[in-house]
Amino acid sequence: MIFDGHPTPRLFALPPGTDFPAALMAGLRARFARLPPEAIARAELMVNTQRMKRRLEQLFTASGPGFLPRITLVTDPTDPALRATLPPAVPALRRRLELTGLISGLLDQAQDLAPRAALFDLADSLAALMDEMQIEGVPPDKIAGLDVSDQSGHWERALQFVRIVQRYFDAADPAPDMAALQRRAVEMRIARWQAAPPDHPVILAGSTGSRGTTHALMQAVARLPQGAVVLPGFDTDMPRHVWDQLTDDLPRADHTQPGEDHPQYRFARLLRDLGASPPDVADWGHGAPPVPARNALVSLALRPAPVTDQWLTEGPGLPDLMQATADVTLLEAPDPRREAVAIAMRLREAAETGQSAALITPDRNLSRQVSAALDRWGIVADDSAGLPAQVTPPGRLLRQVAQLLHDGVTAESLLALLKHPLCHAGDDPGEARSIHTRAVPELEAHIRRNGMPYPDRARIEAWPGRADHPGWTAWLADVFCRPVETGIQPLSHWVATHIALAEVVVAGSAGGGHGALWDKEAGRALRSIMDELQAEAAHGTALSARDYADLFGAILARGEVRNPDAVHPHIRIWGTIEARVMGADLMILGGLNEGSWPEMPKADPWLNRRMRADAGLTLPERRIGLSAHDFQQAVAAREVWLTRAVKSADADTVPSRWLNRIVNLMKGLPERGGPDALDGMKRRGKDWLARAALLETPLPSPPARRPSPKPPETARPRSLRLTQVKTLIRDPFTIYARAVLRLEPLNPLMQAPDALLRGIVVHDAMKAFGLAMRDHGVAPTPATFLTAIEDELARAVPFPLARQLWQARFARVAEGFARDEKARQARAALSEFEIDGSATLPALGFTLTTRADRIDLDARGGAHLYDYKTGKPPGEKEQLHFDKQLLLTAAMVEKGAFREFAPRHIADARFIGLGASGSEVAAPLDKAPPGEVWAGLERLIARYLDAGQGFTARRAMFSDKDRSDFDHLSRLGEWDLADDPLAEVLE
């Protein structure tokens, strides 16, 4: 057969940088070339990933007609010979739901262990621990025997819980999970081979043996008469003594093996366990490294930390580093955005020249930014990770609906759902959404104008638009204002309720079906997730609606959907696992920072580092070693980019340890051209960063000048509210925007408990309190004052915390207010509250309107004006020059602007403070008599009705910190307050 003459254990390898699947296929073809064509069909080829399996099948098919070997997965337990003796594996979701129930009980007893929102995450981490115990052959007895007497109580509780899951490791368990099934399958296969070794070729290729079961299988295959193991990315440049040091059995103080984080550690362990040495590993052939000199450089750079002194002795013997790094670019961007833009530009160039290129990174944020940057050129990269299910349209809708199950609807959540493209889509989105798209903007405008922070059935049914959209309004009230379910319910109940509610949301008011929800690639993927959850719900625990929403979110976060858009055939984005079995003309290794590549190890809530080491489980260094092997393979490609961002969003970053080693080694080898080669790598990176900067630099435009528009006389306002006079004095541009351009700021959907709302509430409360005192003889006492405030807060403020805070605030001034109110009523009798008035300037054709808070009349017929202020009342100087509200109201009373009574003399005018101090501030009527104030108003209005007068932005603001709703329109920030205004005559 094909391996006659090769002693066992039989090991082959391919160096870093080779296209492993292509070289593997070529080597197989060559070895079977002298045998009959059908001989290769008897060969069994075991690979470690589904992606490699597909790639090999494609390569064999593309190589021409002929037989294919039987290609299987190392992790596939469904060998026909074993299928009859092994039970089916328990679905992963079922096991996690069972664990969720157990952990829920644990959290009920130990609430400080973790928040309930982490329920499914804890189940996932426990399931991962159980899988690892199965893979590494660690029995639960070993976990149960760990001594934690000298550690915190948290670990004792966690250990007790891990002991609870011991039943899942029972060899007689009729429903094993996939990891247990794989281990049983491997053990049975090895036993069968030992009893009757197969006479056909069995080849295990592409695995590093990092998992215990795979490691055992590799040993068994290597010892078969016609068995062979083909290792990927085997370092042939590393000397024998370093290989021996990698498997030194002396553990460190931190419980790690000396070489566990080295890229070749797993191979060294395999050689040790097989009793072999590096020279026993034969070259598979058909896969020479693209740049051997670079492989030697990287091999030396990645030596284990204890032997980095070998840089000094072996470094001078490296090949010329200029040649080794001629096709390597080192790009160190100032921030992740510019890193992504530079990468996208290089990928675009590759697309234009027909070069295949791949971005390899474990950083999903970087890959998303690169995809977004490519979008400007219409390039859609083939992203192996696909699209997270939770961000697809049906995924977003299902998450929003899940929130409805436990949270009452708010204005924001209601509009977010109503504006979702699948809401009211039915089976025919074009027809079903026509009513919906007309009604939603009308409802939004109503909510913004009138406030409806927490919509309920009564408010929805009282909406004025109901007359135009009766069916839609009824659907809205039925679906979104349903009572929130409370209490604990079976998981199956929540799943069924969730699906039913989502389908009603999609079906819409006409009940047109819910086909749009489960349509297309994303819909079918979400339907599959929901079907599986529904099928396994019986194995889950009873949950609250909030716990169900958290559980559903965690399940959805693990789902992926293939990008439905047409992807570019040569531009790809891979994770590190996908890159092991693929090749490209250009490999871009992105996000080379600590914490990204290698990734930070996840915290284990069940076993700490020492406990894992004592139990024989893997430590974080295992994953770092695997990442290092991925890096060593990828950096050996023909053309390579190494990229990183010097700063993240909030801090400086640290270069990846492997990049740091390469850079430091090159700096210390001037005799081999290391510093010059490194400068060349960085220079190429800077050139691309300069291009990216040019692309991102906007076209130069001069900064805006401080505006002072001059509209024609016919467009100037002929009416203002009295409160706008202050604005006309301080910020005329705001009056221009409101009265000339007819612009109004949109109110927020969620009415905030801010100063504006507090002012409205106080004015309404004081009107009601005043009427009660005038009409019903209610005495002005602290108790009656606070009752009026409390009633209005209960009616108008749907925020419990704000109600309590404001009630306490008014309680502090209640006694002073009641005392001052008695004095006010002693001076004058209560008369009118919240009355409207208007006065004209006949010569100018101008009308001033107002609403007076309160006007009392004394025995002589004199008017006493009062204005309530929840903030600090304006002082005398401010009233004289800017805030003329009370002075102008006095002038309007004297001119008979109020229908409730004839013109009257002003006896007094005061601001009543209801803020922190509760003090009164008198209007300076002696210094600014009403007649003079009115004349001043006439002059002010006449000036602004003149076409030559500009409406200057921020002319005399009280403070530079004050903000206007129209600062963005005036482009504040491009000009300075010291700048002269730019007059602009408008036609």
KOLZA-151049 format. One record per residue (C-alpha): x, y, z; residue in three letters. Coordinates in steps of 0.001 Angstrom, whole numbers, plus 500000, padded with zeros to 6 digits. Example, Ala and Ser with C-alpha at 12.3 -4.5 7.8 and 13.67 -1.06 7.14 Angstrom:
REM residues 2
512300495500507800Ala 513670498940507140Ser 
This chain:
REM residues 987
500000500000500000Met 500942503649500036Ile 502911503675503310Phe 504998500549502876Asp 508559501204503979Gly 507624503933506476His 508015502792510098Pro 505366503475512699Thr 504414505655514410Pro 503988507317511044Arg 504055511097511091Leu 504148513564508201Phe 504030517335508227Ala 503667520454506115Leu 505492523686507008Pro 503781526967507911Pro 502583529015504987Gly 501514526174502719Thr 497968525753501470Asp 497348522702503639Phe 494263521209501906Pro 495811521655498430Ala 499108520090499481Ala 497297517264501285Leu 495233516455498210Met 498263516626495899Ala 500241514289498162Gly 497409511758498253Leu 497034511836494484Arg 500754511277494067Ala 500851508332496512Arg 497927506602494798Phe 499169507345491289Ala 500772503890490892Arg 497691502055492203Leu 494400501291490448Pro 492030504283490300Pro 489573502708492708Glu 492233502184495401Ala 491885505731496726Ile 488200505095497423Ala 489228502629500158Arg 491284505278501957Ala 489798506972504994Glu 490742510624505421Leu 489899512188508799Met 489993515977509089Val 489232518303511977Asn 486702520798510560Thr 483704520791508271Gln 485253523646506319Arg 488367521589505537Met 486179518677504510Lys 484313520870502028Arg 487542522380500717Arg 489078518964500105Leu 485974517766498298Glu 486112520869496106Gln 489803520331495368Leu 489332516655494487Phe 486415517549492234Thr 488352520328490520Ala 491366518061489918Ser 489468515987487364Gly 487331512847487215Pro 488178510068489592Gly 487363508421492888Phe 487463510282496204Leu 488644508967499554Pro 486076508662502321Arg 486420512017504103Ile 485103512173507676Thr 485433514467510652Leu 487577513617513627Val 484706514702515882Thr 482051512714513990Asp 480859509796516146Pro 478537508413513472Thr 480882505805512050Asp 478605503164510449Pro 480361500456512424Ala 479639502255515707Leu 476219503674514969Arg 474328500627516189Ala 476146500529519527Thr 476033504214520443Leu 472942506135521554Pro 472098509417519850Pro 473642512506521408Ala 471533514838523479Val 471048518186521688Pro 473322520857523140Ala 470360523146523825Leu 468602520464525886Arg 471635519996528093Arg 471960523731528601Arg 468290524081529485Leu 468644521321532059Glu 471669523054533532Leu 469791526361533515Thr 467226524827535855Gly 469902523557538209Leu 471726526899538232Ile 468462528779538781Ser 468024526844542011Gly 471614527619542972Leu 471106531353542424Leu 467977531269544566Asp 470152529973547423Gln 473299532027546695Ala 472181535280545152Gln 475664536800545406Asp 477070534208542992Leu 475841535980539860Ala 472894538070538599Pro 469925536157537199Arg 470522537774533821Ala 473626535564533603Ala 471589532374534040Leu 472101530988530552Phe 475696532215530365Asp 476448530268533534Leu 474755527206532059Ala 476846527631528928Asp 480082527888530900Ser 479162524840532989Leu 478329522876529832Ala 481715523891528412Ala 483411522671531585Leu 481577519329531350Met 482584518993527687Asp 486181519701528588Glu 486099517084531350Met 484812514543528836Gln 487378515516526207Ile 490323515504528600Glu 489183512355530386Gly 488845514027533792Val 486303512105535895Pro 484009514014538254Pro 485593512182541188Asp 488751514153540571Lys 486815517406540702Ile 484986516318543834Ala 488291515507545522Gly 489807518969545072Leu 490942520574548320Asp 489561524110548569Val 489804524485552335Ser 492288527329551972Asp 490236529228549386Gln 487226531535549540Ser 483702530286550181Gly 482715531149546608His 484850528326545225Trp 483508525882547817Glu 479925526658546720Arg 480866526411543046Ala 482609523092543664Leu 479582521696545473Gln 477468522593542479Phe 479849520979540003Val 479433517782542029Arg 475680517909541364Ile 476204517279537639Val 478098514039538302Gln 475208511977536931Arg 475904513317533446Tyr 479224511436533492Phe 477693508046534246Asp 478975505552531674Ala 475497504053531560Ala 473854507390530848Asp 471335506610528071Pro 471481510182526819Ala 475090511354526611Pro 475987514763525263Asp 478101515167522140Met 481449515400523965Ala 480757512185525890Ala 479587510467522724Leu 482718511514520864Gln 484917510156523619Arg 483047506827523652Arg 483286506634519863Ala 487040507281519905Val 487617504711522644Glu 485525502103520808Met 487253502831517496Arg 490705502513519057Ile 489702499248520734Ala 488379497899517425Arg 491593498860515626Trp 493682497169518300Gln 491665493976517922Ala 491630494052514116Ala 493873496699512527Pro 492452497958509207Pro 494427497148506082Asp 493310500254504186His 494977503661504540Pro 493711505771507457Val 494991509341507440Ile 494276511943510092Leu 495208515401508799Ala 495073519019509907Gly 494724518604513670Ser 497132519832516332Thr 495810517358518915Gly 494850520054521389Ser 491809518083522584Arg 492337514979524669Gly 490167512702522531Thr 491800513884519304Thr 495249513460520827His 494463509839521677Ala 493036509214518212Leu 496128510671516536Met 498355508299518482Gln 496215505329517470Ala 496166506322513766Val 499916506889513691Ala 500490503292514886Arg 498156501600512361Leu 499811499468509645Pro 498526501867506961Gln 497882504838509193Gly 499461508278509063Ala 499071511634510747Val 499739514772508706Val 500556517767510923Leu 499820521331509798Pro 502298524167510281Gly 505127522014511646Phe 508196524102512482Asp 511184522459510812Thr 513507525338511766Asp 513368524731515512Met 516368522783516912Pro 516011519510518786Arg 516892520871522231His 514052523387522053Val 511590520613521184Trp 512743518740524264Asp 512308521788526486Gln 508715522253525363Leu 507656519052527085Thr 509597519552530290Asp 507320518032532922Asp 508355520444535658Leu 505369522766536198Pro 505815526419537012Arg 504616528111540171Ala 501485529252538315Asp 500664525616537449His 501469525956533730Thr 503726523761531663Gln 506829525619530455Pro 505966525552526739Gly 502173525358526784Glu 501767528775525158Asp 504226527901522345His 502746527236518880Pro 504500523863518575Gln 503730522590522072Tyr 500949520233521013Arg 503198518616518416Phe 505963518235520980Ala 503561516504523362Arg 502375514165520580Leu 505962513237519708Leu 506736512569523370Arg 503673510364523847Asp 504490508430520659Leu 508105507995521639Gly 509164509871518510Ala 511397512846517825Ser 511254515719515287Pro 513512513914512763Pro 510928511111512683Asp 508414513523511150Val 508654513149507365Ala 507860515831504832Asp 504500515187503180Trp 505746516961500094Gly 503912519092497518His 503888522107499833Gly 507100524155500007Ala 506834527281502198Pro 506430530498500179Pro 509187532355502085Val 511505529939503987Pro 513587532817505337Ala 510544534319507058Arg 509659530971508600Asn 513124530861510162Ala 512732534405511513Leu 509324533678513064Val 510505530357514478Ser 513336532042516347Leu 511163534965517458Ala 508590532636519039Leu 511027530588521085Arg 509872529898524650Pro 510610532736527051Ala 513291530840529051Pro 515464530390525937Val 515159533779524235Thr 518890534193524883Asp 519205532032521766Gln 518345535173519780Trp 521916536293520421Leu 523493533035519320Thr 521218531972516473Glu 520065535391515229Gly 523219536157513265Pro 522700532900511377Gly 519284533878510020Leu 518881534509506283Pro 518804538066504984Asp 515884539796506724Leu 515267542266503908Met 514442539307501682Gln 512422537594504414Ala 510189540637504961Thr 510108542083501445Ala 506376541317501188Asp 505491542153504785Val 503754545404505736Thr 503517546593509327Leu 500671549043509782Leu 500322550748513176Glu 497250552950512945Ala 496410555697515433Pro 492988554167516117Asp 490794551225515045Pro 488863553277512488Arg 491948554229510506Arg 493221550660510786Glu 489947549451509260Ala 489980552060506482Val 493569551210505488Ala 492746547496505417Ile 489639548176503334Ala 491680550199500831Met 494146547347500419Arg 491311544863499968Leu 489791547134497368Arg 493079547215495464Glu 493201543421495601Ala 489671543251494198Ala 490620545562491340Glu 493743543590490427Thr 492138540149490729Gly 494251539203493730Gln 492685536975496377Ser 492905538555499813Ala 491729537695503304Ala 491491539595506560Leu 492213537243509456Ile 491221538509512869Thr 489401537313515979Pro 488268540915516554Asp 484669541116515337Arg 484551544876515862Asn 487433545309513424Leu 485872542988510854Ser 482585544908511036Arg 484385548224510580Gln 486268546862507576Val 482995545595506071Ser 481457549030506582Ala 484459550720504932Ala 484269548336501962Leu 480622549207501530Asp 481499552623500106Arg 482887550830497036Trp 480070548288496841Gly 482324545413497936Ile 480750542754500160Val 483399540521501706Ala 482717536827502221Asp 482626536827506030Asp 482976533327507446Ser 481302534404510696Ala 478166535502508893Gly 475761537918510535Leu 474803537545514219Pro 471210536316514344Ala 470290538914516953Gln 470982541839514580Val 469021540477511612Thr 465554542028511061Pro 463626539028512467Pro 466163538697515287Gly 465715542320516331Arg 461937542018516212Leu 461910538841518300Leu 464150540465520911Arg 461875543508521084Gln 458797541314521444Val 460516539333524219Ala 460909542595526138Gln 457165543198525848Leu 456542539998527781Leu 457948541463530996His 458074545248530535Asp 455137547547530002Gly 455329549333526680Val 456912552787526619Thr 456660555433523938Ala 460178554594522766Glu 459724550816522698Ser 456322551187520998Leu 457620553403518182Leu 460739551251517789Ala 458544548209517195Leu 456048550013514988Leu 458871551304512781Lys 460461547852512427His 460304546818508753Pro 458572543536509642Leu 455902545080511861Cys 452488544939510131His 454191543373507098Ala 451868540369506762Gly 452359538030503839Asp 452389540958501407Asp 454476543791502933Pro 453716546231500111Gly 449952546095500655Glu 449795545447504399Ala 452077548295505396Arg 450267551024503447Ser 447826551711506301Ile 450570551238508858His 453011553678507264Thr 450333556386507231Arg 449216555879510820Ala 452605555575512561Val 453850559124511764Pro 450530560544512938Glu 450754558629516219Leu 454353559698516724Glu 453483563357516169Ala 450653563029518701His 452948561435521293Ile 455625564084520809Arg 453144566955521051Arg 451020565723523933Asn 453282563349525811Gly 452504559675526340Met 455560558150528024Pro 453683554990529017Tyr 450929554294526467Pro 447952552308527725Asp 444680551193526184Arg 442758554256527345Ala 445250556717525891Arg 445601554805522630Ile 441836554614522174Glu 441553558337522950Ala 444055559170520219Trp 442431561579517719Pro 443699559503514784Gly 441443556639515794Arg 438649558089513661Ala 440794557728510529Asp 442338554363511474His 439844552473513682Pro 441003548949512826Gly 444669549830513168Trp 444068551534516518Thr 442177548516517859Ala 445050546233516749Trp 447538548568518392Leu 445706548548521716Ala 445128544776521691Asp 448718543838520831Val 450865546411522594Phe 448750547319525608Cys 448113543780526767Arg 448585543099530481Pro 452097542008531399Val 452178538463532736Glu 453757538037536131Thr 454919535038538071Gly 456687531846537076Ile 455549529936534005Gln 456877526837532182Pro 459399527581529458Leu 457049526069526863Ser 454434528674527805His 456825531566527232Trp 458046530193523902Val 454500529712522605Ala 453424533147523858Thr 456520534749522360His 455981533223518915Ile 452249534004518939Ala 452808537642519909Leu 455555538106517311Ala 453334536673514596Glu 450444538969515574Val 452819541957515441Val 453874540948511934Val 450370540033510732Ala 449053543527511450Gly 445528544887511784Ser 444235543073508719Ala 445443539686509994Gly 447313539192506752Gly 449520536345507905Gly 453013536269509344His 454999534958506399Gly 457375537929506341Ala 458730536992509796Leu 460013533583508738Trp 460914534492505156Asp 464352534642503525Lys 467634533351504934Glu 467431535185508263Ala 463785534271508838Gly 464417530592508168Arg 467403530627510545Ala 465318532247513296Leu 462474529794512652Arg 464948526953513157Ser 466138528475516452Ile 462581528922517714Met 461557525420516593Asp 464481523892518475Glu 463725525959521574Leu 460077524892521386Gln 461017521234520956Ala 463386521293523938Glu 461313523566526179Ala 459991520612528183Ala 463528520083529528His 463814523665530774Gly 462838525066534129Thr 459935527373534926Ala 460958531002534539Leu 459734534536534969Ser 459127536572531835Ala 462308538577532464Arg 464398535429532884Asp 462900534073529664Tyr 463849537251527779Ala 467423536964529089Asp 467504533260528172Leu 466213533947524677Phe 468728536752524171Gly 471605534465525190Ala 470436531705522823Ile 469994534158519961Leu 473443535677520526Ala 474986532323519591Arg 473154532046516272Gly 474590533146512944Glu 473088533804509542Val 474949533685506284Arg 475137537045504539Asn 472404536936501890Pro 474110539573499723Asp 476221538619496734Ala 479769538433498101Val 482976539231496254His 484646536028495026Pro 488166537062496076His 487699539181499224Ile 487184537280502458Arg 487104537806506207Ile 488109534807508274Trp 488453533915511895Gly 491659532215512941Thr 490071528748512735Ile 488895529240509133Glu 492310530553508105Ala 493936527217509029Arg 492470525494506010Val 492351528283503467Met 494856530198501411Gly 495019533576499683Ala 497508535700497761Asp 497386538332500512Leu 496870537605504181Met 496044540565506467Ile 496489539766510148Leu 494382542443511828Gly 493906543550515419Gly 497334542381516603Leu 496961543677520145Asn 496989541913523477Glu 493428541065524451Gly 492447540699520819Ser 495057538371519352Trp 495581536475521582Pro 492190536987523167Glu 491844537459526894Met 490880534161528536Pro 487315534049529789Lys 486762533946533522Ala 485693530524534784Asp 483015530897537476Pro 483331527246538504Trp 487038526425538870Leu 489910528807539417Asn 493352528395537904Arg 494792526238540662Arg 491732524010540798Met 491887523444537017Arg 495568522567537194Ala 495025520160540105Asp 492177518476538234Ala 494193518035535028Gly 492115520436532940Leu 493572522836530427Thr 494710526322531384Leu 494355529569529405Pro 497837529024527954Glu 496398526226525829Arg 494232528666523895Arg 497126531117523640Ile 499283528345522187Gly 496609527522519609Leu 496362531207518674Ser 500138531342518395Ala 500047528414515956His 497381530193513894Asp 499592533284513839Phe 502679531306512827Gln 500823529721509928Gln 499238532945508682Ala 502369535101508924Val 504196532616506694Ala 502038533431503651Ala 503655534984500582Arg 502337538525501111Glu 501358539547504628Val 500029542615506380Trp 500412542942510152Leu 498064545616511508Thr 497164547052514877Arg 495697550200516420Ala 497983552108518774Val 494987553346520759Lys 491583551866521390Ser 488500553880522216Ala 489673554710525712Asp 493306553735526262Ala 496660552894524757Asp 497008549342523494Thr 499778546791523909Val 501095545076520771Pro 500485541357520461Ser 503249539415522142Arg 504168537676518892Trp 504420540902516928Leu 506459542379519757Asn 508888539465519617Arg 509379539745515849Ile 509952543504516073Val 512397543227518973Asn 514355540430517308Leu 514687542395514070Met 515829545504515946Lys 518660543520517498Gly 520028542077514212Leu 521640544979512302Pro 524141542571510747Glu 521251540760509040Arg 519556543987507984Gly 516904543731510697Gly 516419547455511541Pro 516355548407507846Asp 513893545633507069Ala 511697546742509970Leu 511808550346508732Asp 510726549111505309Gly 507765547234506820Met 506695550330508764Lys 507236552644505797Arg 504884550584503662Arg 502315550754506444Gly 502688554535506762Lys 502184554932503021Asp 498810553182503281Trp 497875555195506366Leu 498629558367504410Ala 496306557169501647Arg 493617556397504198Ala 494042559855505714Ala 493544561420502277Leu 490414559356501774Leu 489019560399505156Glu 489976564072504851Thr 486879566091503937Pro 487016568696501221Leu 488197571981502720Pro 485421574401503492Ser 485647577717505320Pro 484062577784508778Pro 480626579315508978Ala 480318582928510062Arg 478125584033512923Arg 474736584372511186Pro 472516587419511230Ser 469859586796508566Pro 467756589704507289Lys 464455588397505941Pro 462170590772504021Pro 459605592793505968Glu 456748590647504718Thr 458313587550506278Ala 459040589075509667Arg 456848588031512605Pro 453782590161513334Arg 452976588395516589Ser 454993587066519528Leu 454246585561522881Arg 455372587694525783Leu 457871585039526898Thr 459541585328523482Gln 460498588977524034Val 463324587850526282Lys 464474585503523529Thr 464277588307520949Leu 466615590361523123Ile 469082587600523955Arg 468999585309520902Asp 467147586826517933Pro 468206583934515677Phe 465882581608517631Thr 462942583914516840Ile 464010583868513186Tyr 464045580054513168Ala 460667579731514869Arg 458694582657513421Ala 460242583041509972Val 461392579536509086Leu 458486577968511028Arg 460762575427512686Leu 459953573755515976Glu 462134571272517869Pro 460743567768518174Leu 459785566873521696Asn 461325563626522939Pro 459215560487522815Leu 459843559864526480Met 458826563008528341Gln 461612563496530867Ala 461053564624534474Pro 462919567851533735Asp 462578571499534672Ala 460044572092531882Leu 457685569402533161Leu 458142570573536733Arg 457187574094535684Gly 454051572899533898Ile 453021570809536893Val 453533573687539331Val 451535576154537227His 448646573700536882Asp 448772572907540597Ala 448856576569541592Met 445888577318539345Lys 443888574515540954Ala 444989575622544430Phe 444098579246543701Gly 440640578341542418Leu 440068576189545496Ala 441009579088547761Met 438868581562545785Arg 435790579465545122Asp 435694577003548008His 437349578872550825Gly 440286576524551201Val 442759577997553678Ala 446382578574552544Pro 448139576128554855Thr 451193573942554231Pro 448944570871554176Ala 446514572215551580Thr 449373573526549447Phe 451109570130549471Leu 447822568350548733Thr 447360570424545602Ala 450930569689544526Ile 450556565977545283Glu 447305565697543290Asp 448844567301540232Glu 452026565202540502Leu 449898562056540606Ala 447979563183537520Arg 450746564522535317Ala 454042562891536381Val 454297559158535557Pro 457694558873537225Phe 457514557599540830Pro 461004558707541804Leu 460539562198540347Ala 457201562520542140Arg 458828561732545480Gln 461776564062544908Leu 459587566948543780Trp 457121566431546610Gln 460008566599549081Ala 461312569728547362Arg 457981571535547681Phe 457609570347551271Ala 460677572423552156Arg 459031575654550968Val 455433574834552008Ala 455520576633555339Glu 457069579793553883Gly 454668579745550944Phe 451609579437553215Ala 452847582319555404Arg 453517584558552387Asp 450188583574550800Glu 448273584792553810Lys 450083588103553507Ala 449259588320549799Arg 445585587671550418Gln 445624590322553155Ala 446814592871550574Arg 444443591884547762Ala 441658589442546984Ala 442130586453544708Leu 440785587198541266Ser 442044585434538123Glu 444390582556537332Phe 446017581531534050Glu 444180584103531942Ile 445025584935528349Asp 445564588436527103Gly 446715590265524007Ser 447667593807523089Ala 448452595399519753Thr 450906597974518531Leu 448639599641515937Pro 451361601672514294Ala 453390598525513644Leu 450586596068513004Gly 452005593833515746Phe 450301591736518447Thr 451729590609521769Leu 450003587715523553Thr 450498586340527031Thr 449055584166529772Arg 449207585681533248Ala 449690583219536109Asp 447704585215538661Arg 446123588647539096Ile 444692589781542440Asp 442638592950543008Leu 442872595119546146Asp 440154597239547717Ala 441164600298545658Arg 440933598364542398Gly 444686598070542003Gly 446094594953540341Ala 448658592713542011His 450508590529539496Leu 452203587268540435Tyr 454291584874538342Asp 455338581478539672Tyr 458945580384539178Lys 460266576906539974Thr 463771578100539210Gly 465596581160540438Lys 463545584342539797Pro 465317587055537784Pro 466931589860539728Gly 466284593556539298Glu 469025594225536721Lys 468010591240534635Glu 464400592429534626Gln 465385595928533600Leu 467460594842530612His 466483591329529499Phe 463686589481531292Asp 460816591975530983Lys 458015589418531317Gln 456427590769534501Leu 457009594410533566Leu 455350593899530174Leu 452457592039531791Thr 451948595086534003Ala 451901597298530931Ala 449365595029529246Met 447083595159532318Val 447155598937532254Glu 446255598825528535Lys 443287596518529115Gly 444794593485527383Ala 442706591074529500Phe 438998590647528835Arg 438281589733532443Glu 438582593381533604Phe 439109596909532380Ala 442472598698532417Pro 443768598990535950Arg 446565600581537879His 449365598222538899Ile 449781598226542643Ala 452425595474542814Asp 454115592813540715Ala 456178589942542076Arg 457786586641541148Phe 456877583890543623Ile 459802581497543883Gly 458899577853544479Leu 462415576576544107Gly 465050576015546740Ala 464533579334548558Ser 460819579996548113Gly 461434583753548155Ser 459584586591546435Glu 461260589014544018Val 459479592298543249Ala 459405593842539800Ala 461149597281539728Pro 458024599204538768Leu 459495602421540153Asp 462526602229537880Lys 460630600882534884Ala 457070602207534854Pro 454701600291532568Pro 454433603169530124Gly 458189603353529626Glu 458428599580529304Val 455723599579526623Trp 457503602338524709Ala 460700600325524880Gly 458857597333523460Leu 457578599470520566Glu 461139600536519765Arg 462404596925519950Leu 459659595587517684Ile 460032598468515231Ala 463725597724514932Arg 463123594031514156Tyr 460368594788511679Leu 462876596852509723Asp 464359594895506791Ala 467803596247507663Gly 467876594604511094Gln 469433591134511303Gly 468434588347513669Phe 471866587759515204Thr 472646584396516761Ala 473295584431520513Arg 473392588227520722Arg 473374588542524520Ala 473028585142526170Met 472896585082529967Phe 475702582513529998Ser 477940580932527392Asp 476730577589528707Lys 473115578355527783Asp 471952576365524780Arg 469366577087522149Ser 467325574557520210Asp 468761576093517041Phe 472477576274517840Asp 473094573517515298His 471279575522512651Leu 473475578562513325Ser 476489576184513262Arg 477670577246516678Leu 481205576009517205Gly 482435577120513802Glu 482253580726514929Trp 483112582527518132Asp 480973584880520207Leu 483557587584519611Ala 483036587345515831Asp 481111590067514057Asp 477804588748512701Pro 477509588133508987Leu 474486589987507683Ala 472681588019504979Glu 469869589727503092Val 467201587197502210Leu 464800587601499314Glu 
